[in-house]
Amino acid sequence: MASREERVYLSVGSNIHPRVQNIQQALSRLRAVNGVNVIDESHWYETQPWGKRDQANFYNVSVSLTTNLTPEELLDELHTIEQVGHRQRLVHWGPRTIDLDIIFWGDRQINTATLTIPHAQAAKRNFVLLPTAEIAKTDVLVGPQVAQLIAANQDQSWIKKVRNVSELDD
């Protein structure tokens, strides 16, 4: 069970039309999960695909939340939201209607067959680190982790902050 001070950070992204609607619906479904309280949402970012470049650009956003769910229960809820959003896992790092990943859970370190926290690839991804840094600045457990990862990050992919979601074309 997460304490009130222990925040969970998620990365949410989409690169299959309609990207904006896919993310908005996923965030709405996340807010409706019993036991989840969304605290903050970063700006939205348009980002270059990571790992497999020959696909459409992504829109990404980070959210922070508190929850009384276990990490495994939250992961199950996120997978349900992805399934409702027609997520298909056909190509590793391939296109997706919606992608929800747990990135940080306070200062916990979890390594099971189904879940690694902090997220195993977070340290290598601008699209995860920069939006998360925006909303984790005052978090004494996660803010320093993010700052340390950004300082060591060598991701050269581009990322562009979107000032207003209504600016996004889809």
C-alpha positions as CSV (number, residue, x, y, z in Angstrom):
1,M,0.0,0.0,0.0
2,A,1.4,3.4,-1.0
3,S,1.7,6.0,1.7
4,R,0.1,9.5,1.0
5,E,3.6,10.8,0.4
6,E,4.7,8.0,-2.0
7,R,3.8,9.0,-5.5
8,V,3.6,6.7,-8.5
9,Y,4.6,8.1,-11.9
10,L,3.3,6.8,-15.2
11,S,4.3,7.5,-18.8
12,V,1.5,7.6,-21.3
13,G,1.9,7.6,-25.0
14,S,0.3,7.0,-28.4
15,N,1.4,7.1,-32.0
16,I,-1.6,5.6,-33.8
17,H,-4.4,7.9,-34.9
18,P,-6.3,9.4,-33.1
19,R,-3.4,10.0,-30.7
20,V,-4.9,12.8,-28.7
21,Q,-8.2,11.0,-28.2
22,N,-6.3,7.7,-27.3
23,I,-4.4,9.5,-24.5
24,Q,-7.4,11.5,-23.3
25,Q,-9.5,8.3,-23.0
26,A,-6.7,6.4,-21.2
27,L,-6.3,9.3,-18.7
28,S,-10.1,9.4,-18.2
29,R,-10.2,5.7,-17.5
30,L,-7.2,5.9,-15.2
31,R,-9.0,8.6,-13.2
32,A,-12.0,6.3,-12.9
33,V,-10.0,3.4,-11.4
34,N,-11.1,2.7,-7.8
35,G,-8.2,3.4,-5.5
36,V,-6.3,5.7,-7.8
37,N,-6.0,9.4,-7.3
38,V,-4.3,11.3,-10.1
39,I,-2.4,14.2,-8.6
40,D,-0.6,15.9,-11.5
41,E,-0.1,15.8,-15.3
42,S,2.8,17.1,-17.2
43,H,2.6,19.1,-20.4
44,W,2.1,16.9,-23.5
45,Y,5.1,16.3,-25.7
46,E,5.6,15.3,-29.3
47,T,8.4,12.8,-29.5
48,Q,10.5,10.9,-31.9
49,P,9.9,7.1,-31.8
50,W,12.5,5.4,-29.6
51,G,14.1,2.1,-30.4
52,K,12.3,1.6,-33.7
53,R,12.3,4.9,-35.7
54,D,10.3,3.9,-38.8
55,Q,6.9,4.8,-37.4
56,A,4.8,7.9,-36.6
57,N,5.8,10.3,-33.9
58,F,4.4,9.9,-30.4
59,Y,2.5,12.2,-28.1
60,N,3.6,11.5,-24.5
61,V,2.5,12.8,-21.1
62,S,3.5,11.8,-17.6
63,V,1.1,11.6,-14.6
64,S,1.6,11.3,-10.9
65,L,-0.8,9.5,-8.6
66,T,-1.3,8.0,-5.3
67,T,-3.0,4.7,-4.9
68,N,-3.9,2.0,-2.4
69,L,-3.4,-0.7,-5.0
70,T,-0.4,-2.9,-5.0
71,P,2.1,-2.5,-7.9
72,E,0.7,-5.7,-9.5
73,E,-2.9,-4.5,-9.1
74,L,-2.1,-1.2,-10.7
75,L,-0.2,-2.9,-13.5
76,D,-3.3,-5.1,-14.2
77,E,-5.5,-2.0,-14.3
78,L,-3.1,-0.3,-16.8
79,H,-3.2,-3.4,-19.0
80,T,-7.0,-3.3,-18.9
81,I,-6.9,0.3,-20.0
82,E,-4.5,-0.6,-22.8
83,Q,-6.8,-3.5,-23.9
84,V,-9.9,-1.3,-23.9
85,G,-7.8,1.2,-26.0
86,H,-7.1,-1.7,-28.5
87,R,-3.4,-2.0,-27.7
88,Q,-1.8,-4.7,-29.7
89,R,1.7,-6.0,-28.9
90,L,2.7,-7.1,-32.4
91,V,6.1,-5.4,-32.9
92,H,8.7,-4.8,-30.1
93,W,8.9,-1.0,-29.6
94,G,6.3,-0.7,-32.4
95,P,3.3,1.5,-33.0
96,R,0.7,1.6,-30.3
97,T,-2.7,3.1,-29.8
98,I,-1.9,3.5,-26.1
99,D,1.0,2.7,-23.8
100,L,0.9,3.1,-20.1
101,D,4.0,2.3,-18.1
102,I,4.8,2.6,-14.4
103,I,8.1,4.5,-14.2
104,F,8.6,5.2,-10.5
105,W,6.9,4.2,-7.3
106,G,8.4,6.4,-4.7
107,D,11.9,5.1,-4.0
108,R,10.9,1.5,-4.3
109,Q,12.9,-1.0,-6.4
110,I,10.8,-3.8,-7.7
111,N,12.1,-6.6,-10.0
112,T,9.7,-9.4,-10.7
113,A,8.9,-11.4,-13.8
114,T,6.2,-8.9,-14.8
115,L,7.3,-5.6,-13.3
116,T,10.5,-3.6,-13.0
117,I,10.5,-0.3,-11.1
118,P,12.1,2.1,-11.8
119,H,11.2,1.2,-15.3
120,A,14.2,-0.6,-16.9
121,Q,14.4,1.7,-19.9
122,A,13.5,5.0,-18.2
123,A,17.1,6.2,-17.9
124,K,17.5,6.1,-21.7
125,R,14.4,7.9,-22.7
126,N,13.9,11.7,-23.0
127,F,10.1,11.1,-23.5
128,V,9.9,9.6,-20.0
129,L,12.5,11.6,-18.1
130,L,11.6,15.2,-19.2
131,P,7.8,15.0,-18.7
132,T,8.4,13.2,-15.4
133,A,10.9,15.8,-14.2
134,E,8.3,18.5,-14.8
135,I,5.9,17.0,-12.2
136,A,8.4,15.4,-9.8
137,K,10.4,18.5,-8.9
138,T,9.1,18.7,-5.4
139,D,8.9,15.0,-4.8
140,V,11.7,14.2,-2.3
141,L,11.7,10.5,-3.3
142,V,11.4,10.7,-7.1
143,G,12.7,14.1,-8.0
144,P,16.4,13.3,-7.1
145,Q,16.1,10.0,-9.0
146,V,14.9,11.8,-12.1
147,A,17.5,14.5,-11.9
148,Q,20.3,11.9,-11.6
149,L,19.0,10.0,-14.6
150,I,18.7,13.2,-16.7
151,A,22.3,14.1,-15.9
152,A,23.5,10.7,-17.1
153,N,21.0,10.4,-20.0
154,Q,22.5,10.1,-23.5
155,D,19.2,9.9,-25.5
156,Q,19.7,12.0,-28.7
157,S,16.0,11.7,-29.8
158,W,14.1,14.9,-30.1
159,I,11.3,16.0,-27.9
160,K,9.0,19.0,-28.2
161,K,6.8,20.4,-25.4
162,V,3.3,21.2,-26.6
163,R,2.0,24.4,-25.0
164,N,-1.7,23.5,-25.6
165,V,-3.2,20.1,-26.4
166,S,-5.5,21.9,-28.8
167,E,-2.4,22.7,-30.9
168,L,-1.9,19.0,-31.6
169,D,-2.9,17.8,-35.0
170,D,-4.1,14.2,-35.3
